[in-house]
Amino acid sequence: MTNLTAKDLDVLSHILTGEEMACKKARIYANTLTDVALAEEMGRIAAAHAERFSALFTMLNGGKK
């Protein structure tokens, strides 16, 4: 990976925080919604946020999980 500036790291940090929060909220919604279809969709949304978080985190660690 290329060298990142302090500003790059700051932006990535904010993106990671946003993905983490969105994942947590979607999981809460998935567990509390009574409409099964909406709950399942929230589960898929949570999984997508978790995947993006994981990919960004892995990229920041030079490809190491």
C-alpha positions, -999 to +999 in steps of 0.1 A: +000+000+000+012+035-007+021+059+021-009+077+035-008+112+047-022+122+081-052+137+063-058+104+045-057+085+078-081+109+094-106+105+065-103+067+066-108+068+104-140+087+099-152+063+072-144+033+094-163+049+123-193+056+100-193+020+087-191+006+122-219+027+135-241+020+104-235-018+109-244-016+146-276+004+139-287-020+111-281-050+134-302-034+161-330-027+136-328-062+122-332-076+158-361-053+167-382-050+136-414-071+136-417-071+098-397-102+087-389-088+053-376-055+067-356-073+094-339-095+068-331-065+046-316-048+077-295-079+082-282-077+046-275-040+051-256-047+083-235-074+065-227-050+037-214-024+062-194-050+080-178-062+048-168-026+039-154-020+074-134-052+072-120-044+037-110-009+047-094-022+080-075-049+061-063-023+036-050-001+063-031-030+079-013-037+046-035-067+037-032-085+070-063-095+088 
